[in-house]
């Protein structure tokens, strides 16, 4: 973690210890392996730096930006299709989500990005673990599908709500999964 108010894994080796791949090829990134804007300031986020398996809990922000990266050579295959899913949970006292669509992004190579938008607050059961893409009003297909570019060394991804300017809170990031399609 750096001296700023943003949470980042210390270095590439530190980031790698929060990424795992199971026998089915599902990659799981724990919250401590993500970059969280304002994440080192407990007024905005709670990130337990002593428990590797804990969720990252949003207290309140008006600028939501959570990003990560996966090294292709270690976890992915070029030209193969995957699905990115942020596994999140809204606490019963969550606020600001109905008015604030969240944008998810994947950059699977040197060119191009894929985006998907959803409203996390539109789910009637906001206290259960959910795939945020299933809560979307305008898209019923869960996840953000992408194909790893042939020349890709790193796949970048993120979760953003930086345009609306409204305060939001009560979000827990359980993990991020990347599944083969």
C-alpha positions in Angstrom: 0.0 0.0 0.0 1.3 3.4 -0.9 1.3 6.6 1.2 -1.7 8.0 -0.8 -5.4 7.5 0.1 -5.7 4.9 -2.7 -5.4 1.2 -2.0 -3.0 -0.8 -4.2 -1.2 -4.1 -3.8 2.4 -3.2 -3.0 3.8 -4.7 -6.2 3.2 -7.4 -8.9 4.3 -10.2 -6.6 1.9 -8.9 -3.9 -0.9 -8.7 -6.4 -0.3 -12.3 -7.6 -0.9 -13.8 -4.1 -4.5 -12.6 -4.3 -5.2 -14.3 -7.7 -6.0 -18.0 -8.0 -7.1 -20.4 -10.8 -9.1 -23.6 -10.1 -9.2 -26.9 -12.0 -12.1 -25.6 -14.2 -10.0 -22.6 -15.3 -12.0 -20.1 -13.2 -9.8 -17.3 -12.0 -10.7 -15.6 -8.7 -9.2 -12.2 -7.7 -9.7 -11.3 -4.0 -10.4 -7.7 -3.1 -6.9 -7.1 -1.8 -5.6 -7.8 -5.3 -7.5 -4.8 -6.7 -6.7 -1.1 -7.0 -9.4 0.8 -5.1 -9.6 4.6 -5.4 -10.0 6.1 -1.9 -9.6 2.5 -0.5 -6.8 3.4 2.0 -9.1 5.9 3.7 -11.4 4.3 6.2 -13.9 7.2 5.8 -14.7 5.7 2.4 -13.7 2.0 2.4 -13.1 -0.8 4.8 -10.4 -3.1 3.5 -9.1 -5.6 6.1 -5.4 -5.8 5.4 -4.9 -8.6 7.9 -7.5 -11.0 6.4 -6.8 -12.0 2.8 -10.3 -13.4 2.4 -12.4 -10.5 3.6 -14.6 -8.4 1.3 -13.9 -4.8 0.5 -16.7 -2.7 2.0 -17.7 0.6 0.6 -18.7 3.1 3.4 -19.4 6.0 1.0 -17.9 7.6 -2.1 -19.1 9.8 -4.9 -16.2 8.5 -7.2 -16.3 4.7 -7.5 -13.3 3.3 -9.3 -12.0 -0.3 -8.7 -9.6 -1.8 -11.2 -7.4 -4.8 -11.6 -5.3 -6.7 -14.1 -4.4 -10.3 -15.0 -1.2 -11.4 -16.6 -2.1 -13.5 -19.7 0.9 -15.8 -19.5 0.0 -16.8 -16.0 -3.8 -17.3 -16.2 -5.4 -16.8 -19.7 -5.1 -18.1 -23.2 -4.9 -15.8 -26.3 -7.9 -16.0 -28.6 -10.0 -17.7 -25.9 -13.3 -16.3 -24.7 -14.0 -15.5 -21.0 -16.6 -13.9 -18.9 -15.8 -11.3 -16.2 -18.1 -11.1 -13.1 -17.8 -8.8 -10.1 -19.4 -10.7 -7.2 -20.9 -8.0 -5.0 -23.5 -7.6 -2.3 -25.5 -4.6 -1.3 -26.1 -4.3 2.5 -29.6 -3.5 3.8 -28.6 0.1 4.4 -27.0 0.6 0.9 -27.8 3.9 -0.7 -27.3 5.8 -4.0 -27.4 2.8 -6.4 -30.7 3.3 -8.1 -29.7 6.6 -9.4 -26.1 5.6 -10.3 -25.5 3.0 -13.1 -22.3 1.2 -12.7 -20.0 0.6 -15.7 -17.9 -2.5 -16.0 -14.9 -2.5 -18.4 -12.5 -5.1 -19.8 -9.5 -4.2 -22.0 -8.4 -7.6 -23.4 -5.3 -6.4 -25.4 -3.6 -3.4 -26.8 -6.6 -2.1 -28.6 -10.3 -1.8 -27.8 -12.4 -2.0 -24.6 -15.7 -3.7 -23.8 -18.2 -1.9 -21.6 -21.4 -2.9 -19.8 -23.7 -0.9 -17.7 -26.1 -2.0 -14.9 -28.1 -0.7 -12.0 -27.1 -2.5 -8.8 -30.0 -1.0 -6.9 -32.7 -2.5 -9.1 -32.6 -5.9 -7.5 -35.5 -6.6 -5.1 -33.2 -8.8 -3.0 -30.3 -6.5 -2.4 -29.0 -8.3 0.7 -28.0 -11.6 -1.2 -24.8 -12.2 -3.0 -25.6 -11.4 -6.6 -24.1 -11.1 -10.0 -24.6 -7.3 -10.7 -25.2 -8.0 -14.4 -28.4 -10.0 -13.4 -29.6 -6.8 -11.6 -29.3 -4.7 -14.8 -32.5 -3.2 -16.2 -31.2 -3.2 -19.7 -29.3 -6.4 -20.1 -30.2 -9.9 -18.9 -27.0 -11.7 -19.9 -24.8 -12.0 -16.8 -21.1 -11.1 -17.1 -19.0 -9.2 -19.6 -17.7 -11.5 -22.3 -14.4 -10.8 -23.9 -11.8 -12.6 -26.1 -8.2 -12.3 -25.2 -6.3 -10.6 -28.0 -3.5 -12.6 -29.6 -0.9 -10.0 -28.6 -2.2 -9.4 -25.1 0.3 -9.5 -22.2 -2.1 -8.1 -19.6 -5.9 -7.9 -19.4 -7.2 -4.9 -17.5 -10.7 -4.6 -16.0 -12.7 -2.3 -13.8 -15.9 -1.2 -12.1 -16.8 2.5 -12.3 -19.4 5.1 -11.3 -17.6 8.4 -11.6 -20.0 10.4 -13.8 -23.1 10.9 -11.6 -21.5 12.6 -8.7 -24.0 11.2 -6.1 -22.9 9.6 -2.9 -23.3 5.8 -2.7 -22.5 3.3 0.0 -23.2 -0.2 1.4 -21.5 -2.2 -1.4 -19.3 -5.2 -0.6 -17.0 -6.6 -3.2 -16.7 -10.3 -2.5 -14.3 -11.1 -5.4 -13.9 -10.9 -9.2 -14.2 -14.0 -11.3 -13.0 -14.6 -14.8 -14.6 -17.8 -16.3 -13.9 -19.6 -19.6 -16.9 -19.4 -21.9 
